[in-house]
Amino acid sequence: MKTEQPNDSGRSDNSLRTRFELFRVVRRPCATRLLLVLTISLFAFAACVNDLNPEGGWSGVAQDGEFLYIGSKDGRIVRVDSSTGTLDRTWVYPPESEDDLGEVYGTPQVSDGTIYGSAFRCRGNECDGQVYAVDIATGNSAWATGPVEYETRLVGSVGVGETTLAVGTSAIGGDETPRGFLMGLDLTADAGEEVADRVSRREKWRIELDGAVWGGITVVDDVAYFGTLQSTLYAVDLSDDVSFSANPSNRIQWQFESSGAIAGTPNVTADTVYFGNLGDNVYALDIATRSNNPNSSIINPSTEWSFDAGGWVWAEPLLEDGTLYVVSLPGEAFALDAGNGQQLWAGPAEVGDEIVAQPAIFESNIGPALAVASGEGDITIVALADGQVGGLFDTDERGMKSSPVVSDNVIFVHTDSGQLRQYRTDTLSLLNCIEAKGEGKGC
């Protein structure tokens, strides 16, 4: 399938909804093993979610104090002052005098004064990825020799452990098999001796997986949770336990085969993993149950549940006060009891289309509400109490595949075209809009 090129407004000439619906028809006969379709027609799949070919623009907004950090459309990490909504032109990584990182899809992760993330660029099927670490205080690389490089797509957000950075990959070095890897990189600023080969110096271990990793990695208690396009949810120990030295694959605590490819990020608490997949399901897996049955993919009805959302679930579920909010790719939002998976609203809320980003909760004029960003250009407001749609933010039809962020009664959202749009939560009006790249000009 040919990838549509955006027009000057940042929108494709033909609706992505049409392409998505076409692909739904194609994939239905093999929904349980979607990877077969992905392997045969990766770029057709990418076109349906605009574009892992790649173009970037999916980076969400990371907040650290008064500043926001974004992977910009021109392949750099930029900083925005949340109080003024303006780009800090004194802080950018890499500097304009150096080559950019490539296309950024994952949201930067902030930890202990450092920003971690990844990016990649492709020429046909040949891709080069970079894993970066940036010192927030200086805006310079926190690693002496700069980013770690891999010949692969690096799509999802990285996971930050106590001493290890977890990075999920697609196939490496032109290998067209469906496998991927989990890399464990040393978080130490001066890891090992400085040598020419950046990978061998900083990489502590790698684990071959059954498929590519496109979603983000969630780390809880130094365990990384993530899914693959081969439908498997993994739990991997990131600790420096020397018993794993001989065989890094022993770090896999358990794995669970779901009903379809996992393209999103899991939401993990101390005892439960919540995630959706492209087999139309949402799962709640009990960590203790999984640990006692590390290779079982049978749901234990006394501690676990699954829910049929009637459409692909890419966006990370949102957990708040015992309720799990789930949004499907075709645009239906559900409120589920996090304990048993039962629906709490009378029916799903209709919230647009091409939903790949986790919604945000804010205090609106209709009470506590969800802000759901759509790839088709709307930010829909849904009341938490009953699931009723309470209005829209005026987006000028700018598509969004990143999660909104709320700060001091302002909602910030990064659009596919590279804008940072800012809305008042009380009036729903546009407060400010800047280009989150270059000189940060007004939209």
C-alpha positions, 0 to 999 in steps of 0.5 A: 500500500502506498503511503499518502503524503501530507498536504500543507495542512499536515493532513493526508489527502485521503482520510486515514479512516478509509485506509484503517477500515480497509485494513480491518477487512484484510486482517480479520481472517487472521486476527489471532496472529496479526503478525503474519499480516504485519510481516507480509505488509508492514508498510501497509500497516504503517500507513493505517496509523500514519506513518512508521515509514517514518515521519515522527510527530508521535512524541508525547510531552514529558514534564519536569517541574516548570518545563516540558520536553518534547521530541520535535518533528525535526528530530530534536529534544526541545524544552518549553516553559509551561508557565509561558508556553514558549520554546526555550531556545537556549536548550535543545538537543542535539544543538542545531549545529549537529545532525538531528536524532531522526524521527521520534515516536516515543515520549522522552522519559525523565529520571534523576536529572536526565532525559532518556529516549530513542529515535530512528531514520530509515531509507527503505528497509534500512534503518538506523536508531539512536538511544540518547541520554541528555543532562537536563542542567546543560542540555548536553549528552549525559553519555561521553560518547553520545547516543548508542546506535543500532541498525533498527527501528526504535519506536516505543518509549524506553524504560528506566530501571535502577541501573539499567535502561530497557530498550525494545527493538525491531529486527537488527541489521537488516534481518527481516525475520519478525524477531526483536530484542530487549537491550539492557544499557548501563545508565552510568554516565561513564560506563566502561572504558571509552572505545570506538564501539559504543554498543559494546561499551554501554550494552550490558545484555540483550534478550532475543524476543519473539517479535518486534517491540513498538510500544513503550516499556513500563518499569515497576520495582526494576521489572520491565513490562512490554509487549511484542507484535507477536502478541506476547506480554513480557516481564523482564528482571532489570536488576544486576543479579550476577546469576543472569550473567551466563544466560540473559534470557533467564531474566524473563520472569514470565510471558503471556500470549494474548489474542493479538499484536501488542503495539501500545504501552502497558499500565502497571501497578504493584500487583496488576498489568493492564494492557490492550492489543490489536486482537480487540481485547483489554487484559488485567493480569495478576503479577503474582498469578503470572509469576507462579505460572510463568508460561501459562496464557490461561486467564485465572478468573479469580484474579484476572480478566479480559474485556472485548473492546470491539476494536483494536486497543493501541492506547495505554489504558488509564487507571484512576481511583479503581476505574480503568479507562480504555479507548479503542483505535476506532474511537470508543471509550469505556470505563471498566471496574479495574477489579473485575473488568465490568463496564461502568458506563451504560455504553461506550463514548464515541471519541473520534478515530485513530486513537493511539494515545492515552487520554488525560484526566482534567477538571472541566466545566462538566466535572472530572473528564477525559481529554481524548486526542484523535488522529483525525483532529479532535480532542473529545471531552468525556465526563468520568461520571457517566461517559457523556461527551461534553464538548470538543477542543477546537484543534483546526483538524490537526491530528494527534497521536500523543497524549495530552498533558495537564499543567496548571489548568492548561492542556498541552498536546503535540500534534502530528504536524509538530505544533504544541497546542495549549488550551484552557481547561475552563473555557476549552479555548485555544490559549497558545500555539507554537511550532515545537521545533526550530525557532518556536514560532507561533502557529 
